[in-house]
Amino acid sequence: MYDDLINPQPDSAVYKTLLESTRAIPWVIDWESAKFTYIGPQIETLLGWSQSSWVTVQDWAERMHPEDRERVVNYCISQSQSGVDHEADYRALNQNGDFVWIRDVVHVVRRENGEVDSLIGFMFDISERKKTEQQLVILQKELEELSFKDSLTGVPNRRLFDAILEQEWVTARRNRQPLSMILLDIDYFKQYNDSYGHIRGDECLKTVAKTLNNAATRSRDFFARFGGEEFVFILPQTEEDAAKKIAERCRNLLFKLQIPHEKSQVSAVITASFGVGTIIPEHNDNPVEFIEKVDKRLYQAKQNGRNCVVRGN
């Protein structure tokens, strides 16, 4: 069969017709001369280049996307030299200047002494498959983003908070750096929902989240919805005094929103209570215990009359 392709004979006309009627594009390269001894006429339909223009492997390499060329050429040469059948995906240049995704399936033909004689292969147009794969990748990224995003407010959710805290905890422990956290709770939010309704309550949460998300401005500062009407900041490389200042800034930002809250017992507008904590983690420290410590300070802020910030002693 391979001999018919390498050295076509008159009695191989039926076989040749069969090959040239498929969507796959057959080709043969003589290894020693690095020249095409055959390529199917389908190549012109797919890429626009005539059969006669495919003379050497250089023509094949030059009609490949520059970003793919070195990787694919080096891979195919090394596999062929080793006598290993292989496949390669790459973008091929068509005569109009566009690129088509190709999969080359290559069989290495050896002589009796083991030396490589020729390469026989088929080119397949896999553009639609690649398009589908890319769409799936985009969809996967969107799903990953959704899985880490609070569906109501659009800020990161508790799941992402847990992942970021673990990462920053390890970094702070390794580098002996302070790690601060702010936990905050909107004051009397149940009464807000009871008074204004859950739709207004949802709008309030969205507004608060959007406002506070811009309160900490460094690239590694992290803000998330902790749950319900609770939000949280993770502040790497931040001392407690600086964290308290950020909490006070957040408290003032909420006041400036002037969201009416007629059922609040501390203000005529929406306010929040804040707990602040800082730690330089040791190996025997636990992030869950740290959260609990900051949560106790948030509780103390509520006990102190709400709309205030409590930090460590």
C-alpha positions as CSV (number, residue, x, y, z in Angstrom):
1,M,0.0,0.0,0.0
2,Y,2.8,2.4,1.0
3,D,4.7,1.6,-2.2
4,D,1.7,2.6,-4.3
5,L,1.8,6.0,-2.7
6,I,5.6,6.5,-2.9
7,N,5.9,5.2,-6.4
8,P,2.4,5.3,-8.0
9,Q,1.8,2.6,-10.7
10,P,-0.9,2.5,-13.3
11,D,-2.7,-0.4,-11.5
12,S,-2.9,1.8,-8.3
13,A,-5.3,4.3,-10.0
14,V,-8.3,2.9,-8.0
15,Y,-6.4,3.3,-4.8
16,K,-5.3,6.8,-5.7
17,T,-8.9,7.8,-6.6
18,L,-10.1,6.5,-3.3
19,L,-7.5,8.5,-1.4
20,E,-8.2,11.7,-3.3
21,S,-12.0,11.4,-2.7
22,T,-11.6,11.6,1.1
23,R,-11.6,14.8,3.1
24,A,-8.3,13.8,4.6
25,I,-5.3,15.0,2.6
26,P,-2.7,12.3,1.9
27,W,1.0,13.1,1.5
28,V,4.3,11.4,1.2
29,I,7.8,12.9,1.9
30,D,11.1,11.3,0.9
31,W,13.2,11.4,4.0
32,E,16.6,11.7,2.4
33,S,15.7,14.6,0.0
34,A,13.1,16.1,2.3
35,K,10.8,16.5,-0.7
36,F,7.2,15.8,-1.2
37,T,6.7,12.9,-3.6
38,Y,3.0,13.2,-3.4
39,I,0.3,15.4,-1.9
40,G,-3.4,15.0,-2.5
41,P,-5.3,17.6,-4.6
42,Q,-7.6,18.3,-1.6
43,I,-4.8,20.6,-0.3
44,E,-5.8,23.2,-2.8
45,T,-9.4,23.2,-1.7
46,L,-8.4,23.5,2.0
47,L,-5.6,26.0,1.9
48,G,-5.6,27.4,-1.7
49,W,-2.0,26.4,-2.4
50,S,-1.6,24.2,-5.6
51,Q,-0.3,20.7,-5.4
52,S,2.8,21.7,-7.4
53,S,3.7,24.4,-4.8
54,W,4.4,21.7,-2.2
55,V,7.9,20.8,-3.1
56,T,9.9,20.4,0.1
57,V,9.3,20.3,3.8
58,Q,10.4,24.0,3.8
59,D,7.1,24.8,2.1
60,W,5.3,22.9,4.8
61,A,7.1,24.7,7.6
62,E,6.8,28.2,6.0
63,R,3.0,27.8,5.7
64,M,2.7,27.3,9.4
65,H,1.8,29.9,12.1
66,P,5.0,31.4,13.4
67,E,3.9,30.6,17.0
68,D,3.6,26.9,16.1
69,R,6.4,26.4,13.7
70,E,9.5,25.7,15.9
71,R,7.6,23.5,18.3
72,V,5.9,21.4,15.6
73,V,8.9,21.1,13.2
74,N,11.3,20.1,16.0
75,Y,8.8,17.6,17.4
76,C,8.1,16.0,14.0
77,I,11.8,15.7,13.1
78,S,12.7,14.1,16.5
79,Q,9.9,11.6,16.3
80,S,10.6,10.8,12.7
81,Q,14.3,10.3,13.4
82,S,13.4,7.9,16.2
83,G,11.0,6.0,13.8
84,V,8.0,6.8,16.0
85,D,4.6,7.4,14.4
86,H,3.1,10.6,15.7
87,E,0.5,13.4,15.4
88,A,0.8,17.2,15.5
89,D,-1.7,19.9,15.7
90,Y,-0.9,23.4,14.2
91,R,-2.3,26.3,12.4
92,A,-1.6,26.3,8.6
93,L,-1.6,29.4,6.5
94,N,-4.0,29.5,3.6
95,Q,-3.5,31.6,0.5
96,N,-5.8,34.3,1.7
97,G,-3.7,34.9,4.8
98,D,-5.9,33.2,7.2
99,F,-5.1,30.2,9.4
100,V,-6.7,26.7,9.4
101,W,-6.2,24.2,12.3
102,I,-4.6,21.1,10.9
103,R,-3.9,17.7,12.5
104,D,-1.1,15.8,10.8
105,V,-1.1,12.0,11.4
106,V,2.4,10.6,10.4
107,H,3.6,7.1,9.8
108,V,7.3,6.5,9.5
109,V,8.4,4.0,6.8
110,R,11.7,2.2,7.5
111,R,14.0,0.3,5.2
112,E,15.1,-3.3,6.1
113,N,18.3,-1.9,7.7
114,G,16.2,0.3,10.0
115,E,16.9,3.6,8.4
116,V,14.0,6.0,7.7
117,D,12.9,5.8,4.1
118,S,9.9,8.1,4.0
119,L,7.0,9.7,5.8
120,I,3.4,9.0,4.9
121,G,0.7,11.0,6.5
122,F,-2.8,12.5,6.4
123,M,-3.8,16.1,7.1
124,F,-7.1,16.7,8.7
125,D,-9.0,19.9,9.0
126,I,-9.8,20.2,12.7
127,S,-10.8,23.9,12.8
128,E,-14.3,23.2,14.0
129,R,-13.0,20.9,16.7
130,K,-10.6,23.5,17.9
131,K,-13.3,26.1,17.9
132,T,-15.4,23.9,20.0
133,E,-12.5,23.2,22.4
134,Q,-11.8,26.9,22.7
135,Q,-15.5,27.6,23.5
136,L,-15.3,24.9,26.1
137,V,-12.2,26.5,27.7
138,I,-14.0,29.8,27.8
139,L,-17.1,28.2,29.3
140,Q,-14.9,26.4,31.9
141,K,-13.3,29.7,32.9
142,E,-16.7,31.4,33.2
143,L,-18.0,28.5,35.3
144,E,-14.9,28.7,37.5
145,E,-15.4,32.5,37.9
146,L,-19.1,31.9,38.8
147,S,-18.1,29.3,41.4
148,F,-15.9,31.8,43.2
149,K,-18.3,34.8,42.8
150,D,-21.2,35.7,45.0
151,S,-24.3,35.5,42.8
152,L,-26.0,38.5,44.4
153,T,-23.3,41.1,44.9
154,G,-20.7,40.0,42.3
155,V,-17.8,40.1,44.8
156,P,-15.8,37.0,45.7
157,N,-17.6,34.4,47.8
158,R,-16.8,32.4,50.9
159,R,-15.3,29.6,48.8
160,L,-12.7,32.0,47.2
161,F,-12.1,33.6,50.6
162,D,-11.1,30.2,52.1
163,A,-8.7,29.6,49.2
164,I,-7.1,33.1,49.4
165,L,-6.8,33.0,53.2
166,E,-5.0,29.6,53.0
167,Q,-2.6,31.0,50.4
168,E,-1.9,34.3,52.3
169,W,-1.6,32.4,55.6
170,V,1.2,30.2,54.2
171,T,3.0,33.3,52.7
172,A,2.7,35.3,55.9
173,R,4.0,32.3,58.0
174,R,6.9,31.7,55.6
175,N,8.0,35.4,55.4
176,R,7.2,36.2,59.0
177,Q,4.9,39.0,57.9
178,P,1.7,40.4,59.5
179,L,-1.7,39.3,58.1
180,S,-4.7,41.3,59.0
181,M,-8.4,40.6,58.7
182,I,-11.5,42.7,59.0
183,L,-14.9,41.2,59.6
184,L,-18.0,43.5,59.3
185,D,-21.7,43.0,59.8
186,I,-24.4,45.4,58.6
187,D,-26.2,46.6,61.7
188,Y,-29.8,45.5,62.2
189,F,-30.1,44.1,58.7
190,K,-32.9,41.7,59.6
191,Q,-35.0,44.7,60.6
192,Y,-34.0,46.4,57.4
193,N,-35.4,43.5,55.4
194,D,-38.5,43.4,57.5
195,S,-39.1,47.1,57.0
196,Y,-38.1,47.6,53.4
197,G,-38.5,44.1,51.9
198,H,-36.0,41.6,50.6
199,I,-35.7,43.3,47.1
200,R,-34.6,46.5,48.8
201,G,-32.4,44.4,51.1
202,D,-30.7,42.8,48.1
203,E,-30.1,46.2,46.6
204,C,-28.6,47.4,49.8
205,L,-26.2,44.5,49.9
206,K,-25.1,45.1,46.3
207,T,-24.5,48.8,47.1
208,V,-22.5,48.0,50.2
209,A,-20.4,45.4,48.5
210,K,-19.6,47.7,45.5
211,T,-18.6,50.5,47.9
212,L,-16.4,48.4,50.2
213,N,-14.8,46.5,47.4
214,N,-13.0,49.7,46.5
215,A,-12.0,50.5,50.1
216,A,-8.7,48.6,50.1
217,T,-6.7,49.5,47.1
218,R,-3.5,47.4,47.1
219,S,-3.3,44.5,44.5
220,R,-3.3,41.7,47.1
221,D,-6.0,43.2,49.4
222,F,-9.0,40.9,49.2
223,F,-12.6,41.6,49.9
224,A,-15.5,39.0,49.9
225,R,-19.0,38.3,51.1
226,F,-18.6,36.1,54.1
227,G,-22.2,35.2,54.3
228,G,-25.6,36.9,54.8
229,E,-24.9,40.5,55.6
230,E,-21.3,39.8,56.7
231,F,-18.3,40.8,54.6
232,V,-14.6,40.3,55.1
233,F,-11.2,41.8,54.2
234,I,-7.9,39.9,54.0
235,L,-5.0,42.4,54.2
236,P,-1.5,40.9,53.7
237,Q,1.5,42.7,55.1
238,T,-0.7,45.0,57.1
239,E,-0.2,45.9,60.7
240,E,-3.2,46.2,63.0
241,D,-3.1,50.0,63.2
242,A,-3.3,50.2,59.4
243,A,-6.1,47.6,59.3
244,K,-8.1,49.6,61.9
245,K,-7.8,52.7,59.7
246,I,-9.2,50.8,56.7
247,A,-12.1,49.6,58.9
248,E,-12.8,53.2,59.9
249,R,-12.6,54.3,56.3
250,C,-15.2,51.6,55.5
251,R,-17.4,52.8,58.3
252,N,-17.3,56.3,57.0
253,L,-18.0,55.2,53.4
254,L,-21.1,53.4,54.5
255,F,-22.3,56.5,56.4
256,K,-21.8,58.6,53.2
257,L,-24.0,56.3,51.3
258,Q,-26.9,57.6,53.4
259,I,-29.1,54.6,52.9
260,P,-32.1,55.1,55.1
261,H,-32.7,52.6,57.9
262,E,-35.7,53.7,60.0
263,K,-35.6,50.5,62.1
264,S,-31.9,50.8,63.1
265,Q,-31.4,51.5,66.8
266,V,-28.0,53.3,66.2
267,S,-28.6,55.5,63.2
268,A,-31.1,56.8,60.7
269,V,-28.9,55.3,57.9
270,I,-27.2,52.0,57.2
271,T,-24.1,51.3,59.4
272,A,-21.9,48.4,60.2
273,S,-19.9,46.9,63.1
274,F,-16.3,45.9,62.6
275,G,-13.9,43.4,64.1
276,V,-10.2,43.7,63.3
277,G,-7.3,41.2,64.0
278,T,-3.7,40.8,63.0
279,I,-1.4,37.8,63.3
280,I,2.1,36.7,62.2
281,P,1.3,33.0,61.9
282,E,3.4,30.4,63.6
283,H,3.4,26.8,62.7
284,N,1.0,25.9,65.6
285,D,-1.4,28.7,64.6
286,N,-4.7,27.9,62.9
287,P,-6.5,30.2,60.4
288,V,-9.9,29.0,61.7
289,E,-9.0,30.0,65.2
290,F,-7.8,33.4,63.8
291,I,-11.2,33.9,62.1
292,E,-12.9,33.0,65.4
293,K,-10.8,35.6,67.2
294,V,-11.7,38.3,64.8
295,D,-15.4,37.3,64.9
296,K,-15.3,37.7,68.7
297,R,-14.2,41.3,68.2
298,L,-17.0,41.8,65.8
299,Y,-19.4,40.5,68.4
300,Q,-17.8,42.9,70.9
301,A,-18.4,45.8,68.5
302,K,-22.0,44.9,68.5
303,Q,-22.0,44.7,72.3
304,N,-20.4,48.1,72.4
305,G,-23.4,49.7,70.7
306,R,-22.6,48.8,67.0
307,N,-21.4,51.2,64.3
308,C,-17.9,51.0,65.7
309,V,-14.5,49.2,65.2
310,V,-13.0,46.8,67.8
311,R,-9.4,45.7,67.5
312,G,-7.1,43.7,69.8
313,N,-5.8,45.0,73.1
